């Protein structure tokens, strides 16, 4: 059975705006119900157990987990809030070509690690990226899958650093903003899913099914989501 490791932020340490413990628990429950084995590992741990044996890495974490290029916690606020150095296991995973799924504020995680920035291919730019007020919205995937209704933040004006297939987007200020991007290249398969602010994002069956499609494609057992 494929094994999934979810790197999860810690509320109040990583990011005061997101309850990562709650969202990671819901993500794990949805994927476990779909038949996969999931381990939730706090991002702020000095050692992230199990990455060597993982078949899929899911990152559901936030900005205070930023690290220096040398893999040490930066001096200043992030270090005081408990950010830790990047273990070799993370860099080894990213170099292995195994699949990666970044959720929501993963675009603002590990900003100082070039391997992560390059792999995810999407970045939140402070002072440019933003989102309209959180609320209910119905979104139509580009691939013909059912509409998805969520209570969520719709990230806008993200920097898309690498070409990718846009599977879900929203229109804001006369601009189409990608929400789900999928890419397969020399680094392996990667999906960034900008939804997922809170547990309510995963309340609908359509949203749960979309998450399952992400994972099936990433693990090579399904069509692109």
C-alpha positions as CSV (number, residue, x, y, z in Angstrom):
1,X,0.0,0.0,0.0
2,X,1.4,3.4,-0.9
3,X,2.5,5.5,2.1
4,X,1.7,9.2,2.5
5,X,3.5,11.6,4.8
6,X,1.8,14.9,5.6
7,X,4.1,17.6,7.0
8,X,1.8,19.6,9.1
9,X,2.3,23.0,10.7
10,X,1.6,23.7,14.3
11,X,-1.0,26.4,15.0
12,X,0.5,29.4,16.8
13,X,4.0,28.5,15.9
14,X,4.0,28.3,12.1
15,X,1.2,30.6,11.2
16,X,-1.4,32.3,13.3
17,X,-3.9,32.4,10.5
18,X,-4.2,28.6,9.9
19,X,-5.2,25.6,12.1
20,X,-2.9,23.1,10.5
21,X,-3.5,20.5,13.1
22,X,-7.2,20.5,12.1
23,X,-6.7,20.6,8.3
24,X,-4.0,17.9,8.4
25,X,-6.3,15.7,10.4
26,X,-9.1,16.1,7.9
27,X,-6.8,15.5,4.9
28,X,-5.5,12.4,6.5
29,X,-9.0,11.2,7.3
30,X,-10.1,11.7,3.7
31,X,-7.1,9.9,2.3
32,X,-7.3,7.1,4.8
33,X,-11.0,6.6,3.9
34,X,-9.9,6.3,0.3
35,X,-7.6,3.5,1.2
36,X,-4.2,5.1,1.7
37,X,-1.9,4.9,4.7
38,X,-1.2,8.4,6.1
39,X,1.2,9.7,8.8
40,X,0.9,13.3,10.0
41,X,4.3,14.7,11.1
42,X,4.7,18.2,12.6
43,X,6.8,20.4,10.3
44,X,8.6,21.9,13.4
45,X,10.2,18.7,14.4
46,X,14.0,18.4,14.0
47,X,13.6,15.1,12.3
48,X,10.8,14.2,9.9
49,X,10.5,10.5,10.4
50,X,9.4,8.3,7.5
51,X,10.3,10.4,4.5
52,X,12.8,7.8,3.2
53,X,9.9,5.3,3.0
54,X,7.2,7.7,1.8
55,X,5.6,7.3,-1.6
56,X,4.0,10.8,-1.5
57,X,4.9,13.9,0.4
58,X,2.0,16.3,1.3
59,X,3.0,19.7,2.7
60,X,0.3,21.5,4.7
61,X,2.3,24.2,6.6
62,X,3.0,27.9,6.7
63,X,5.4,30.7,6.6
64,X,7.3,30.4,9.9
65,X,8.7,27.2,8.7
66,X,11.0,29.1,6.4
67,X,14.6,28.0,6.6
68,X,17.9,29.3,5.4
69,X,19.6,27.9,2.2
70,X,22.1,26.3,4.5
71,X,19.3,24.3,6.2
72,X,19.4,26.2,9.5
73,X,16.7,28.2,11.2
74,X,17.0,31.9,10.3
75,X,18.0,34.4,12.9
76,X,15.1,36.5,14.1
77,X,11.4,36.0,14.5
78,X,11.1,32.6,12.8
79,X,13.9,31.1,14.9
80,X,12.2,32.4,18.1
81,X,8.9,30.9,17.0
82,X,10.5,27.5,16.7
83,X,11.4,27.1,13.0
84,X,14.0,24.3,12.5
85,X,16.6,23.4,10.0
86,X,15.8,21.3,7.0
87,X,16.7,17.7,7.6
88,X,18.6,15.9,4.9
89,X,15.6,13.6,4.6
90,X,13.5,16.5,3.0
91,X,16.2,17.4,0.5
92,X,16.7,13.8,-0.3
93,X,13.0,13.3,-0.9
94,X,12.8,16.4,-3.2
95,X,15.8,15.1,-5.2
96,X,14.3,11.6,-5.6
97,X,11.6,12.4,-8.1
98,X,8.9,11.1,-5.9
99,X,5.6,13.1,-6.0
100,X,4.7,16.2,-4.1
101,X,1.4,17.7,-3.1
102,X,1.5,21.3,-1.7
103,X,-1.7,22.5,0.0
104,X,-2.8,26.2,0.4
105,X,0.0,28.0,2.3
106,X,2.6,25.5,1.1
107,X,3.3,28.3,-1.4
108,X,4.6,30.3,1.5
109,X,6.6,27.5,3.2
110,X,10.4,26.9,3.0
111,X,10.8,30.1,1.1
112,X,14.6,30.1,1.5
113,X,15.1,26.5,0.3
114,X,15.6,26.6,-3.5
115,X,14.8,22.9,-3.9
116,X,11.3,23.5,-2.5
117,X,10.7,26.7,-4.4
118,X,11.7,25.1,-7.6
119,X,9.8,21.9,-7.0
120,X,6.5,23.4,-6.1
121,X,6.8,26.0,-8.8
122,X,4.3,28.4,-7.1
123,X,5.1,31.1,-4.6
124,X,3.2,33.6,-2.4
125,X,4.8,37.0,-2.9
126,X,4.6,39.2,0.2
127,X,2.9,42.5,-0.7
128,X,1.6,41.2,-4.1
129,X,-0.2,38.0,-3.5
130,X,-3.6,38.2,-1.6
131,X,-7.1,36.8,-1.5
132,X,-10.6,38.2,-1.4
133,X,-12.5,37.8,1.9
134,X,-13.1,34.2,2.7
135,X,-16.5,32.8,1.8
136,X,-18.6,30.3,-0.1
137,X,-17.8,29.8,-3.7
138,X,-18.6,27.3,-6.4
139,X,-15.7,26.5,-8.8
140,X,-15.7,24.6,-12.1
141,X,-12.7,22.4,-12.8
142,X,-11.2,22.8,-16.3
143,X,-11.1,19.0,-16.8
144,X,-14.8,18.3,-16.8
145,X,-15.1,17.1,-13.2
146,X,-18.1,18.1,-11.1
147,X,-18.3,21.6,-9.6
148,X,-16.7,22.1,-6.2
149,X,-18.4,24.3,-3.6
150,X,-16.2,25.3,-0.7
151,X,-15.9,27.9,2.1
152,X,-12.3,29.0,1.4
153,X,-9.8,31.6,0.6
154,X,-9.1,32.1,-3.1
155,X,-5.4,32.9,-3.4
156,X,-4.7,35.5,-6.1
157,X,-1.6,37.0,-7.8
158,X,0.6,34.1,-6.9
159,X,3.9,33.8,-8.7
160,X,3.8,30.7,-11.0
161,X,7.5,29.9,-11.5
162,X,7.2,26.9,-13.8
163,X,4.8,25.9,-16.6
164,X,2.0,23.7,-15.4
165,X,-1.5,22.6,-16.3
166,X,-4.1,24.8,-14.6
167,X,-6.9,22.5,-13.5
168,X,-8.9,24.9,-11.4
169,X,-8.9,28.7,-11.3
170,X,-11.0,31.7,-10.3
171,X,-11.5,35.2,-11.8
172,X,-10.8,38.2,-9.7
173,X,-10.2,41.8,-10.8
174,X,-10.6,40.8,-14.4
175,X,-7.7,38.2,-14.1
176,X,-7.9,34.4,-14.1
177,X,-5.9,33.1,-11.1
178,X,-4.8,29.5,-10.9
179,X,-5.9,27.5,-7.8
180,X,-4.8,24.0,-8.8
181,X,-1.7,23.4,-11.0
182,X,-0.3,20.0,-12.0
183,X,3.1,19.4,-13.6
184,X,5.1,16.3,-14.7
185,X,8.7,16.8,-15.7
186,X,12.2,15.8,-14.7
187,X,11.4,16.4,-11.0
188,X,8.5,14.0,-11.1
189,X,4.8,14.7,-10.5
190,X,3.8,17.8,-8.6
191,X,0.4,19.4,-7.7
192,X,-0.2,22.6,-5.9
193,X,-3.7,23.1,-4.5
194,X,-4.3,26.6,-3.2
195,X,-7.6,25.7,-1.5
196,X,-7.6,24.3,2.0
197,X,-7.6,27.2,4.5
198,X,-9.7,25.4,7.0
199,X,-11.4,22.0,7.7
200,X,-14.6,23.3,6.1
201,X,-12.8,23.3,2.7
202,X,-13.0,19.5,2.7
203,X,-16.6,19.2,3.8
204,X,-18.2,18.4,0.4
205,X,-17.9,15.1,-1.3
206,X,-16.8,16.9,-4.5
207,X,-13.9,18.4,-2.7
208,X,-12.9,15.1,-1.1
209,X,-13.1,13.5,-4.5
210,X,-10.8,16.1,-6.0
211,X,-8.2,15.5,-3.3
212,X,-8.4,11.8,-4.0
213,X,-7.9,12.4,-7.7
214,X,-4.8,14.5,-6.9
215,X,-3.3,11.6,-5.0
216,X,-4.2,8.9,-7.6
217,X,-2.6,10.9,-10.3
218,X,0.5,11.7,-8.2
219,X,0.9,8.0,-7.4
220,X,0.5,7.1,-11.0
221,X,-2.8,5.3,-10.6
222,X,-5.2,7.7,-12.2
223,X,-5.7,10.4,-14.8
224,X,-4.7,14.0,-14.2
225,X,-7.2,15.6,-11.8
